[in-house]
Structures are given as structure tokens and as C-alpha cells.
């Protein structure tokens, strides 16, 4: 594993006061084609029960993965879904989406999940929105004889001699995402050489013989094998790969476009009700 750069998530709030850890890359370089990694991890319901009331997006894709607890999603396209532990949800927002994400009642036992933003290329930012989830076609899971597990959240992945492809496989920038869980003192190597960008985010435990623990994120050279070795508390990581879009980014809150004028138009369209309403 060849590490290019490292970062550590910072604590912040979003929605109606939800406490999260965030890695942001709106510079268009550090995470490209990804823009942001938000992790919500708490057993204290006051950290998350206020949820994310109705809000808009344009020009991005949102990728939500729940490890514990759950949210109810609603949007102006008519989707109303309970996204629970093990589920993934993907929205390619295009020209505009309004949605809400509110905790389910059974999330009182705690919540652990992610929302990841991907940048959409300029040619796709104003296309109609799309929605997909895995509530019916579940995430494929690969496991070896040492108990190492790979959940293919998006795209195609391989664990040793096994491979699996998620039903969600059209992310911007040819993005693919996996959740890899290793028991204590186990080790595995992933071949990610088919991609130009690779990011690892630690959500549980630590990497053996390093300082890298929970909420550390690092970019690695995808041409080198990605070797993961769990520490004494085991290891859980998200692995995110894709192809950089390399386009200028103009960012304002929930909107990501290419120019300031496009941002101003997004605000005007939202204020004039052109995004629709949740019904």
C-alpha cells in the first residue's frame, strides 16, 4: 500500500443539528470524483434524531450507506423508503431533487451510516434526477475463511478468488465503493489497479502497526496493491475508487455546479419552486 496523503475527519453538524464527522474535498482535486464523506456514528439519539428535513440538491450524486439504525427517505419524485442497516441508496440529483432523511423509530439503539457526495460531470448536471436503492436487491457480500468480509456497495469488487457486482453500478466518475471488515490480526490485499483514484476511510478499529484509527482517511496509489491488516480491535474501512472528473467546481451548500452563475440559477430555480415538492 502506497499512501499519497492523509486526512482526519472533523466534527461538524448538518441537517437540523445532526452531529457528524466530515471529510470535504470541494477543491476538486483531493477527493475527485468524490466531494465529501460524512459519517454519522452515535449511540446517543440526541446526536441524530433531529434528522435532515426537506432540502434541495443539484449537480451531485448522494450515496447513503447505513451500517446501524435507519432513516426514512422521501423525495419529490414520489420515493418513500425506509433505508435500514445494510442498505444503500443512490440519488443522481441532476437538475434538482428535494428530499428529507429522518431517523426511523428503531434507530433509538444508535446510528452508524455514511453519506458520500460525488461530483457529476458538467454534461450531466442538468439531466433528470434518478433514484435507486438496495432495499429489495440486497448488497452482495463476499467472505473468506478467516472471516474477512467485503460488502460490494457500488460497482464490482473482488476478494481473493471471489467477485461480486452491486445492483448500483452507474456512479459518476465510474465510482465504486466497498465496506471491508477484518477481524483482529487478519490481513487481505485488494487489487484496485483498474482505477485512477483510491481513497480509504477507517470507520472501525485500526490498521495494525500504524497510527491510523477511526475517522482517518487516506489516498493511496491504486497501481500498488491495497494491503489491509487489522489491529487488536479489528478493522473496518470504506474503500472508494473512481476516475477524476477534473472540472472546475462552484459550490454553495447543497448545490455543486461549474460556475457561479450556474449556482445563482440553482438558487433562483429552487426559490421559484422549480424543484417540486415532497408530497
matplotlib code that plots the C-alpha trace (Angstrom):
import matplotlib.pyplot as plt

x = [0.0, 1.5, -0.1, -0.2, -1.8, -3.7, -6.5, -8.6, -12.4, -13.5, -16.6, -19.4, -23.2, -25.7, -29.4, -31.4, -28.4, -27.1, -23.5, -21.3, -17.6, -16.7, -14.0, -14.6, -12.9, -14.7, -11.3, -12.0, -8.7, -8.2, -11.2, -12.2, -14.6, -15.9, -16.7, -17.4, -17.6, -19.9, -20.0, -22.8, -21.8, -23.5, -25.5, -26.9, -30.1, -29.8, -26.9, -29.1, -32.9, -33.5, -32.6, -32.4, -35.7, -36.6, -33.7, -32.6, -29.7, -28.4, -25.3, -24.2, -24.9, -25.6, -24.7, -26.1, -25.0, -26.4, -24.5, -26.7, -30.2, -32.0, -33.6, -36.9, -36.2, -38.8, -38.4, -40.3, -40.1, -42.5, -40.0, -40.7, -38.4, -37.0, -33.3, -32.1, -28.8, -27.1, -29.0, -27.5, -29.3, -28.1, -29.5, -28.2, -29.7, -29.0, -31.1, -32.8, -34.0, -35.8, -35.6, -35.7, -34.0, -35.5, -34.4, -36.6, -38.1, -35.8, -32.7, -33.1, -30.5, -27.9, -26.9, -24.0, -24.0, -22.4, -23.5, -21.0, -21.2, -19.9, -19.4, -21.4, -19.7, -20.9, -22.7, -24.9, -25.6, -28.9, -30.2, -33.4, -32.8, -32.5, -33.1, -32.1, -31.7, -30.9, -34.0, -35.1, -31.9, -29.5, -25.8, -23.6, -21.3, -18.0, -16.3, -13.2, -12.3, -10.6, -13.9, -12.9, -15.9, -16.3, -19.7, -19.9, -21.9, -21.4, -19.6, -17.7, -15.3, -13.1, -12.0, -9.3, -10.9, -14.5, -16.1, -19.4, -21.2, -23.7, -27.0, -25.8, -23.1, -23.6, -22.0, -20.4, -16.8, -17.1, -17.2, -17.2, -17.5, -16.9, -17.1, -14.3, -14.4, -11.4, -11.4, -8.4, -5.0, -6.2, -5.0, -6.1, -5.0, -7.3, -6.4, -7.7, -5.4, -8.3, -9.0, -7.2, -8.2, -8.5, -9.5, -9.7, -11.7, -11.4, -14.8, -13.9, -10.7, -7.3, -4.7, -2.0, 1.3, 0.3, -1.3, -4.3, -7.5, -11.2, -12.0, -8.7, -8.9, -6.0, -5.5, -3.5, -1.8, -4.2, -1.4, 0.0, -1.8, -4.0, -3.0, -5.2, -4.1, -6.4, -5.1, -6.1, -9.7, -10.2, -10.6, -13.5, -12.9, -14.7, -12.7, -13.8, -12.4, -13.1, -11.9, -11.3, -13.6, -11.1, -13.6, -14.0, -16.2, -18.5, -20.0, -22.8, -24.4, -26.4, -25.5, -22.4, -22.0, -19.2, -19.7, -21.0, -23.8, -25.0, -25.1, -27.1, -29.5, -29.9, -30.9, -33.4, -34.9, -35.3, -36.8, -39.3, -40.4, -38.9, -37.6, -41.1, -42.3, -42.4, -46.0]
y = [0.0, 3.3, 6.3, 9.6, 11.8, 11.5, 13.5, 13.2, 13.9, 16.9, 17.2, 19.3, 19.5, 19.3, 19.0, 20.1, 19.7, 16.2, 15.6, 14.1, 13.6, 15.1, 14.9, 17.6, 17.9, 20.7, 21.9, 19.4, 17.6, 15.9, 13.5, 13.8, 12.3, 12.3, 15.6, 14.7, 11.8, 12.3, 9.7, 9.6, 7.3, 7.6, 5.6, 8.9, 9.7, 13.4, 13.4, 12.4, 12.3, 15.8, 14.3, 16.1, 17.9, 18.7, 20.3, 20.6, 19.4, 20.0, 18.8, 16.0, 12.4, 11.4, 7.9, 6.8, 3.6, 2.5, 0.2, 0.5, 2.1, 3.6, 6.6, 7.2, 8.9, 10.9, 13.0, 15.0, 12.0, 10.1, 7.8, 7.0, 4.3, 3.0, 2.6, 0.2, -1.4, -3.0, -0.8, 1.6, 4.4, 6.4, 9.6, 11.2, 14.6, 16.2, 19.3, 19.1, 17.0, 17.8, 15.1, 14.5, 11.9, 11.3, 8.7, 5.6, 4.7, 1.7, 4.0, 4.6, 1.9, 4.0, 5.0, 4.4, 5.4, 7.5, 10.0, 10.4, 13.0, 12.6, 15.3, 15.0, 16.0, 19.2, 17.4, 15.5, 18.2, 19.2, 15.8, 14.4, 13.0, 9.3, 7.2, 3.7, 1.6, -1.9, -2.5, -5.3, -6.4, -6.6, -5.7, -8.7, -9.9, -11.8, -13.6, -15.7, -18.5, -16.1, -14.1, -11.1, -9.6, -7.3, -5.7, -4.5, -1.3, 0.0, -1.4, -4.6, -5.9, -8.9, -10.6, -13.2, -15.5, -14.3, -11.4, -9.5, -6.7, -4.4, -3.5, 0.1, 0.5, 3.7, 6.2, 9.4, 9.1, 5.3, 5.3, 2.1, 1.7, -1.3, -1.8, -4.2, -5.7, -7.6, -9.5, -8.9, -9.6, -10.7, -9.4, -9.1, -7.5, -5.8, -5.2, -1.7, -1.1, -0.7, 2.8, 6.1, 7.3, 5.3, 6.5, 4.6, 5.7, 3.9, 3.6, 1.0, -0.3, 0.4, -0.6, -2.7, -1.2, 2.3, 5.4, 5.1, 4.7, 5.6, 8.7, 8.7, 9.0, 8.5, 8.4, 5.5, 4.8, 2.4, 0.9, -0.6, -3.5, -2.3, -4.4, -4.0, -5.6, -5.3, -4.2, -5.6, -4.1, -5.4, -3.0, -1.6, 0.6, 2.1, 1.8, 4.4, 4.2, 6.0, 8.3, 12.0, 14.3, 17.2, 20.0, 23.4, 23.3, 26.1, 25.1, 26.6, 24.5, 21.7, 22.8, 21.9, 23.4, 24.6, 28.4, 31.0, 31.9, 28.3, 28.4, 31.6, 30.0, 26.9, 29.2, 31.1, 27.9, 26.5, 29.7, 29.7, 26.2, 24.6, 21.6, 20.5, 19.4, 16.3, 15.1]
z = [0.0, -1.1, 0.8, -1.1, 1.5, 4.8, 6.4, 9.5, 9.7, 11.6, 13.8, 12.5, 12.3, 9.4, 8.8, 11.9, 14.2, 13.5, 14.7, 12.1, 11.1, 7.7, 5.1, 2.5, -0.9, -2.7, -4.1, -7.0, -6.5, -3.2, -3.4, -7.1, -8.3, -4.7, -2.9, 0.7, 3.1, 6.1, 8.9, 11.5, 14.4, 17.8, 20.3, 21.7, 19.9, 20.7, 18.1, 15.2, 16.0, 14.5, 11.2, 7.8, 7.0, 3.3, 1.4, -2.2, -4.3, -7.8, -9.7, -7.4, -6.6, -3.0, -1.8, 1.5, 3.3, 6.7, 9.0, 12.1, 12.6, 9.7, 8.0, 6.1, 2.8, 0.9, -2.3, -4.9, -7.3, -5.1, -3.5, 0.2, 1.6, 4.9, 4.5, 7.2, 8.3, 5.3, 2.8, 0.2, -1.5, -4.5, -6.0, -9.1, -8.5, -11.8, -12.4, -9.0, -6.1, -2.9, -0.2, 3.5, 5.7, 9.1, 11.6, 12.0, 15.4, 15.8, 15.4, 19.1, 19.7, 17.8, 14.3, 12.1, 8.5, 5.7, 3.1, 0.3, -2.4, -5.9, -8.4, -11.7, -14.9, -16.5, -19.3, -16.8, -14.2, -15.7, -16.7, -15.0, -11.4, -10.8, -7.7, -6.7, -3.5, -2.4, -0.2, -2.5, -4.2, -1.3, -1.3, -2.3, 0.5, 0.0, 2.9, 3.2, 5.6, 8.1, 8.5, 6.4, 4.7, 1.7, 1.0, -2.6, -2.0, -5.6, -8.6, -9.0, -6.3, -5.8, -2.5, -3.3, -5.9, -5.4, -7.1, -6.9, -8.6, -6.8, -8.4, -8.0, -10.6, -12.5, -10.1, -11.6, -12.3, -12.6, -8.8, -6.8, -3.0, -0.7, 3.1, 4.1, 7.7, 9.1, 12.4, 14.7, 13.3, 9.8, 6.5, 2.9, -0.3, -2.8, -6.5, -7.3, -10.3, -12.7, -11.2, -11.2, -7.7, -4.5, -1.0, 2.3, 5.2, 8.6, 10.4, 13.0, 14.7, 13.3, 10.8, 12.5, 13.3, 12.2, 13.8, 11.6, 13.6, 13.3, 11.2, 9.4, 5.6, 3.2, -0.5, -1.9, -5.2, -7.0, -9.0, -5.8, -4.1, -1.3, 1.7, 4.8, 8.2, 11.2, 14.6, 18.0, 17.7, 14.2, 11.2, 9.2, 6.2, 3.3, 0.1, -2.6, -6.2, -9.4, -12.2, -11.5, -13.4, -13.4, -13.9, -12.2, -9.1, -7.9, -4.6, -2.4, 0.3, -1.4, -4.9, -6.9, -10.4, -12.6, -12.5, -10.0, -12.5, -12.5, -8.7, -8.7, -11.2, -9.0, -6.0, -8.2, -9.5, -6.0, -4.7, -7.6, -6.8, -9.9, -7.9, -7.0, -3.5, -1.4, -1.3]

ax = plt.figure().add_subplot(projection="3d")
ax.plot(x, y, z, "-o")
ax.set_aspect("equal")
plt.show()
